[in-house]
Structure formats: structure tokens, C-alpha cells
């Protein structure tokens, strides 16, 4: 009889509110609880245990891919409770897995803590909206919330391109077509090109991982579609630089011009452990593409974008450090997290000192 059953581990994960389940060989199962790795008080798993657990949720085709490539990513529904995104892989010749929970219930924009200005951006007829941040920062949750808002309030055709499909969207006032890379279509770039022939209003690109995909997304945004995409960057200026730098030098001027005309918004986020209650809270940097910011992108002066964000509160903009400081002053995050996640730690410390001198800061 098996020492570990996947259903028991998944139920425990849901009950404890864990975001991830790690199943490494020669270790007990490990939950990521509120951002921290927490091993279960059980015996270690052997190679036969992790292989048994993998086979209990993995199709024959994906098991074959795991053997051939050494890794496979897929998603599956756990009854009516939730979905899971899975990465199964070989480590030192043995099977290991990481499972991430994808709740069935999608958070609203307000619940995420995004400003009302974001909702205005969602109702624009065309352009490029980017959600950025490191792995595990909640980008998929933010995108799912945005798509859910559009799906509930607009009459559009939404196409999502993902690897794998994470949140499932029902048809509401919009029609939602969800395509999985490697299963429904060969690649992200190919899926975007094909999507343009499928009468889309909105296209979500799960990951803009190369310049071919980025170029296809920009073209789609230029040709009258609202395109959502993600990048593993922190900060609006860094995101724009990353996009431009992904292209050969000979193409960068053209891409800069294209981006200046079609970019509508960059939302950059990080997740932090809460100290006021259980769970985690997101801190956001919001950049809305004003005429001034478009000019900075076009002229290659992205280093000045942060300054525009700092003075752009009336447009719904704020820097990451401003939001982090607000969360700290509201007693939601630790001082250590404030400093480690801030882009300008010295500036944040100076700001706290100034607040204390004026008697308005957290003591």
C-alpha cells in the first residue's frame, strides 16, 4: 500500500491555504504556506513514492514526454474544488513535482487592491497591457481577474493562449476561447498569428518569452486588438527596456516606435507575507501610457519614466515603492520585506524618517 496518496495531499493543501505543494525525492512533502516552505511532519518519500504520485495525476502522453524531455508541465481539475498547475521533472534521475493551486473563484480587481484606474484601461478598444513580476508574484491571478471583469461586462470575443491553461473561464456576456500551447497550437507566436483570423477583440498571451512572440503581440495590439501579456520583470521602465533589448539592434528603433504607440499600461507586482492576518498581499507599480511617457519610450529615455509615474497620481499611477510604503504604514507588511522588495531602499528609509519627524509615520 502506498505511503502517500495525492488526494490526501491536495486536500491538506486546500485546507491549510497553501499556494504550492513540493514533492521532492528523499524528503517529506513540503507546502508553501504564506510564502514560506513548510515540510510536513511525515517520513521522507522514496523514488517509488514520487513516481506513484506522479502517475496518479499524469496522462500517458505526459508521462512519455517526462521520460523523453526530463520535464513536463500541465494542468488538471481536482473535482469541483479547484485546478492545479503541475511541473513534473527529473532530478538526479528521480521523479519530483511541484503543484500550484489555481482557485475556481477569481478575485475582483478591488479585492486584489488595484486602483479604479485599471478598470478604465480594460475598456479601451485596443493596445497592449502588460502584467509583470517575478515567478509566483500573482500575475496569473491578476490577469484572470481582468479577463473575468471583461467577460462579465463586455460583449467581446476573448482568446487566451496559455502553457498550460490555468484559470478556466465560462462564456458570460463574452465568448472565451482558451488555447493551450503544445496541445491546441504549436507555439505562442503561432497562436497569436492564428488568433488574428478568429475574429478576436481581446487576446491574452500567457507568456511573452521571445522576440517572435513579443513582435506578434505588438502587431496584434497595433491592428486594433486589446492584448494582455506577461513578462518576468519588475518595474515599468525595466519592462520596456527588456522588450526593446530582446530585438536585434537594427530593429530596436522600430520596436520603440511601435511600443510608444500601442502600449497602454504596465502593472508590475510583487507578493509579500501579511502580518495583520493570514495570507499574502500584492504591491503594485502602475504605469499608464500618457503622451509624456509615450514620448519617453519613443526617444529612448526610459530612465525618466519612474519620475513620470511618481508625479502621475492623477492618472492612477504609483511607483512600487510608494505602494510598499503604504502597505507598511497600514501595518500589513514587515519592515524587512519593505526594504528587500523596494527598488530604492535608501529612498524608502529616508521617507520613513521624514514621516516620523512629521509625526505621521509608523513608529
Number of C-alpha atoms within 10 A of each C-alpha: 4 8 12 16 13 15 13 9 18 19 13 14 21 15 9 13 16 22 21 26 25 20 24 23 22 15 15 18 23 22 25 18 20 20 17 13 14 16 16 13 9 12 12 16 18 17 14 14 21 23 17 17 20 21 14 12 18 19 12 10 8 17 18 14 14 19 13 10 11 16 19 19 18 20 21 16 15 14 7 7 12 17 21 23 20 22 18 23 20 17 13 7 9 16 25 23 23 19 22 20 21 22 17 15 12 21 17 16 19 12 9 17 13 19 15 11 14 19 15 10 17 21 13 12 13 21 26 26 24 24 27 27 22 15 13 13 19 19 26 18 18 21 23 22 21 20 23 23 18 21 21 15 12 14 13 18 19 24 25 22 25 22 19 18 19 25 24 19 18 14 14 15 14 19 17 22 18 19 19 20 18 12 11 12 16 11 16 27 23 14 23 26 15 12 21 17 8 12 13 19 19 26 28 24 25 23 17 21 17 13 16 14 21 25 19 19 26 21 21 24 26 19 12 15 23 27 29 26 24 24 21 18 20 21 24 26 19 17 23 21 17 14 21 22 15 16 18 10 10 8 12 16 16 14 20 21 16 18 23 22 20 24 25 23 22 26 26 29 23 22 21 22 19 20 14 12 8 11 15 17 20 21 26 29 26 28 29 24 22 17 10 11 22 23 16 18 26 19 13 18 14 20 12 13 21 20 12 18 24 15 12 17 13 8 14 16 24 23 25 27 22 17 18 26 22 16 19 21 18 12 14 18 21 16 14 9 15 22 18 10 17 20 15 12 14 11 13 18 16 11 15 19 15 13 15 13 10 9 10 11 17 12 9
